[in-house]
Every structure is written in structure tokens, then in C-alpha cells.
Amino acid sequence: MKIHEYQAKTILAEFGVPVPRGRVATTASAAGGIAQELGGTVVVKAQIHAGGRGKGGGVKLARSAQEAEQAASQILGMMLKTHQTGPEGQLVKRVLVEEGMAIRQELYLGIVIDRTAGLPVLMASSAGGMEIEEVARTRPEAIVKAHVDPATGVRGYHTRKLGYGLGLKGDLLKAAGEFVTKLYQAFEAKDCSLAEINPLVITGDGRLLALDAKMTFDDNALSRHPEIQALRDLDEESPLEVEASKYNLNYIKLDGTVGCMVNGAGLAMATMDIIKLAGGEPANFLDVGGGASAEQIENAFRILISDTNVRAVFINIFGGILRCDRLAEGVIRAVRALGVRLPIVIRMEGTNVELGQRMLRESRLNFITAQGMKDGAEKTVRAARGA
Amino acid sequence: MSILVEKSTRVVVQGVTGKEGTFHALACREYGTKVVAGVTPGKGGILHEGIPVFDTVTDAVAKEGANTSLIFVPPAFAADAVLEAADAGVRLIVCITEGIPTLDMVRVARVLQGRDARLIGPNCPGIISPGKAKVGIMPGHIHSPGRIGVVSRSGTLTYEAVGQLTARGIGQSTCVGIGGDPIIGMSFVDALRLFQADPETDAILMIGEIGGTAEEDAAAFVKAHVTKPVIGFICGQTAPPGRRMGHAGAIISGGTGTAAEKMAALRKAGITVVQSPAEMGQAVARVLPAVPAGRRTPRRRVSAGAARNRKGAARRPAARGKGRSIAKSRSR
């Protein structure tokens, strides 16, 4: 789960990570008020989940409360386009107003889970402000890494490795050590999958400060963090995906015309792949779960047909233990209940396959049965073109 | 032979009295697996569907000689269940549970390092040696005994692959689902090492997916140590970057972990890469004629240990017979 920058900074501040003074506003006049309180130059930053906000015009410098109000009125309500938002952009509903400051140097600090090592890894780089993936590609030597064993947490040697690696000395080295330790504490306590400070700045007066902050959380751990769940912003998610998540369906909307409904994530990805190989474009990823119950099928259909790009649906169920007659019954009921008119191609494996296929044929609904996933994909792509 | 589970495997099911635990414990038993015990704290002493239930894994090991554990415990308690099994001396732990917090698994993986216990999963279908034992949730009847090793990060996609093999009359030595989470126990490399050493496995089908670098690691291992033919498929060729595709571990992040990268790494290691998920069985069939007919049944008795100690290069000439050599058909 992702959260906004201002939410991440609030969490970090609770753990003692130094962040700039500032507050979030939903109106231009409130933004002006915050700027007045802070005094001096402020920065007005659009709060959307996507990165690259500055380049898209979502970050503005203001020298007075009046300028801040003006900047906020330009940013609030805009469709902010960045390389991460997609072509239509993302509506800005909040701005963060923060104190401006002189910056001596920009650094990078991040924590992620290193899957190969099976451990959290601290990453620091002197190339602050750049995307770490870009740095890894172009200047891998500029990244210093240290793995942390959760049994010990961050130790002095970790922070020295990172601090000296960044070329820090004296008080800054000490401050960096504290910064890293506290960031890791937040990462661990909140079950993060990513905690990233980019840039981490050295201010003109020699302090370390988290100028930006990004935190994402392990979805599997959200049940033990109601305080993090409360930070979820549904406006940042696709409405169909929000609807699907209510029914524990794994749904991701894509741009194609061939809808698909599959049990199991791997098979669902493979089904998208074979649709593409058959000359079509998948409209979605949809995993209805291993069991593919009648209720899940109905919920899944409702979401699939809400996507108006969908021209045909491919149901690919490898059940094994699953009874195909029950599956067919569930599909027929859902299609009748929802009045689905699209062509539906069904490929299913399990017990009572013949009975299930006969039920589909005899239903006189718009079903096409398929043998194997290749046949199913080809028939669906053809149906999608014909519709 | 097969890898990791066989007829003598004695299984304890953790979470045996739950709905899923009960269903699959019985399905495993019906398949012929020795399900000797169950564990549900607080229910020790009862007999559940004929399975003796204990409060702790330690009791199940002491009283019933369980050596393998199958876990159906809810995600919040599953990490504890794995550690309990390891602490009780269980050698093979198969964790089916989906949704375990990643940092819990980081801690578990750390504790298991350097121990005898081997973990399969979590978030996996488990492991089956067809005709011998099933320790997992896969449908037993789609499998058939034979000489292909299957290893996969997926569940139903593995069934799809196995279904394709069985339909062509190609049996499997062992099929293992290693799980779709970012932090898992057994890796592709671990499975490949075991299949390479198993004298009753002729070829290996490996099914990967987007996210992480497990497939790249596997490719490097295959290049250096595996002489048997390996067929690979990677799902998620059309997955958008930055989105988690159902599995917690299936995500292209920062432009890395794409299917294209993984397929290229596999090809470079001499692995036969299949583009279409409908052609996995066919691709395996195609490499099989290269294995001399005599090799399909064990010609020489080679113990797993002895085979493991030999290095790939030394083994290759002996292992390959006449005809289109598999080793040669790979571009090394």
C-alpha cells in the first residue's frame, strides 16, 4: 500500500526522523495560512502518489503567504501528469506547504527488502534527487549498501559504512547514523516494503533533513497496522480495483479488449500472455482465487463488464479438484443475473468436465467452450474482433 | 527415486482441524501419503478423522515419528508454526499459507539458515512425488509417475503444466511449487540441485514469473552445474511494471524483474525457453527423444550423494548417450 508524502513525513517524525516544518492543506487559503505561520520562503507540493511531481509542475516555490496561496490555487484541482501517472494525470486534492531552506548537498537514503539476501538492505548514494534505479544503472559505484539482520537491527558498523561511504565527517556523520537508525526503526515497526528519502539534504546550516519521503507498506502486514490502513487514499486507485478488493479479487485493469477470469495468479498472468500471443490485448489481470466459488464468479463478472473496453471474456479455470458442473452452474447464474451479452469463452479442467460443458451449451447463453488454453485464447480473440 | 518426499514420508499437518487443513489432510491421505499426526493447540488428545491430534509439533514428532510438516495455519501465526516445526526437528516443512508478512518471513529465513530443516513455500501448492506421496494441495489425479522434475513459483499454472505432461504420457518424478512470495524457503537453485542429483529425473521443467532475480540465479546455476535438459517458461510477459500481479513477489520494480530479462537469462544458460504457456508439455516432449530410451529407467544405481558430488562437466559425457545430445543442443 502506498501513502502520500505528508503522511510518510508524519510517521517519520514520530520516530524522530528530522523532516521540514510544514502541514497539509486542501484549500488555497489554508495553504496561505500555513505559509504565514511558517514565515519566509515556502514550498508548495502537490500530494499524489506518483513520483516526478516537480517536473510536472506540481511543486512551486513561494516567497510570501500570498504567493503560496496563489501557487496552491494553481496546483489544487489540476490533473498532474508525471511519468508515473499515465496520460490523463492524477487529480491533486491536497498540497503540502513546507518551510524552504538553503541546500548544501542532496543525498539518497532508502531501505527495501533484498529478496536474494532475504534481508532488509540500507542503500545510500551521493547522487540525491536521482531515481535510485537510474543511479544503479549508470553509476553503480555511487551506491553504498548494508544488509540488516532484524535480530540485531541497525548497528554502528552499518551507519559508519553508509556515512563514510557518502563522504560525511564529524557531526554530520553522527547525525547520519541517527537518521539511518531511526528510519530503519520506522521501516521495521510499520512493516514497510520501502522507505525512501530522496533527496536527503544537508541544509545550509549543516543539518540533515528528509526533504522528500516515500513509504510503501507490506499488504500482508496491514492487518496488524490499522493506523496505516486508515491512511489509504481510494482516490489514488482505479475505482474498479477498489471494488474488486472488497471481494478479495485480485484485479488489475489494463488497456486491451479481451477480459479474462482465471483461478490462480500464475495462470492468470500466463492467460494474459497467451491472449497477446493469439493477437489480442488483455483487458485485465483477474485472479478469482484457487476455489473459484459461484459467488466469486458473479463478483468477478460484475467488475469485468464494468470495463466498457471489454469485447469478449475468457474464463480459464484449472480446478483439478473443482467440480466443473458447479463452476458452469455459477457462471450461468452470474451471466443471467447480470444480463451479460458479451461472448464468453470457457476453458475448464477438473472433474465432470463433460457435464459442465453440456450445461453451458444447453443454457443457450452466449458461451463458447474451448479445449486447452491456446484454443480458448484464440477463440476469445476472434470473438472480441467480431463483436 | 524422487526428491524430498517418498512413500516413507511421515506427515504432521499443522492446523489440521481447520476447514482447509482437514480437507487437504484427507486428500493427502487418500493419495497414499502417511499422514501420521495433526497439530492444533488446545485440541491435543483427540482423534480427528482418524488422525491423532497433538498440542505441539514436538509431541507429534515424539509420538508418531513425523518427519515432514504441512502447514495450514492462518497468516498471522504461520511464521510461528514454521519455527515450531523446525524447533521440533522436522526436516521438511511445507507451508501452504498465503499472506504471511514479509518481515516475519525474513526472521524465519534467518533462523532456518544453517539448520537441517528445509522450508518449501510459503504461499505454495506444496510438493508431490506422483504415485508415492503428496504433501500439498495440488489435485493428485492429474499427475502421473515418471521422470520429469517440475519446479514452479505458481500453483494452478503448475497444474496446467503437469496436465499437459500427463496428457502426453509424460510422467513426473517430483513436482514442487516453491511459492509466490518475495521471501521463500527453497529456491529454484535448491530444487535444480536436487533434480540434477536425482538419478530418476531425466529433465526439468522450470516455471518462473516476473519479479526478483530467482530465475536469473537459476540460470547461472544451470549453466554451471546442470547437465540435464531444462525447459523454462516465464509468466507475466504482458504484466505492467510496478503492479503486484496477485503473488506478493510478482512485481516488476524499477524496470527490473521483467519476463523478457528472465527469458534472455534462461536462454543464455542453454535452457529451452517456451514462449507460450500452452506449449510447456510439447517442449518437454521434444527434448525427451534425446534421452536414450534406456536412460528413462535407471541404468546405474547412483546414490543422490554420489551424484551430487560429481561436477556437471565430468558427468555430462557419461550421462548422454547416442543421438541428439541434450547437452549439445544447448548453446554453451
Interface residues (C-beta under 8 A of the other chain):
Chain A: Q84 I113 R115 T116 G118 L119 P120 E131 I132 E133 A136 D149 P150 A151 E188 D191 S193 D218 D219 N220 A221 S223 R224 N250 I252 L254 V262 N263 G264 A265 G266 L267 A268 M269 A270 T271 M272 D273 I274 I275 K276 L277 P282 F285 D287 G290 F318 G319 G320 I321 E349 G350 G372 M373 K374 A377
Chain B: A27 P75 A76 G99 I100 P101 T102 L103 D104 M105 V106 R107 A109 R110 I137 M138 P139 H141 I142 S152 R153 S154 G155 T156 L157 T158 Y159 E160 G163 G180 P182 I183 I207 E209 I210 G212 T213 A214 D217 F233 C235 G236 Q237 T238 A239 P240 G242 R243 R244 M245 G246 H247 A248 G249 A250 G254 G255 T256 A259 Q275 S276 P277 A278 E279
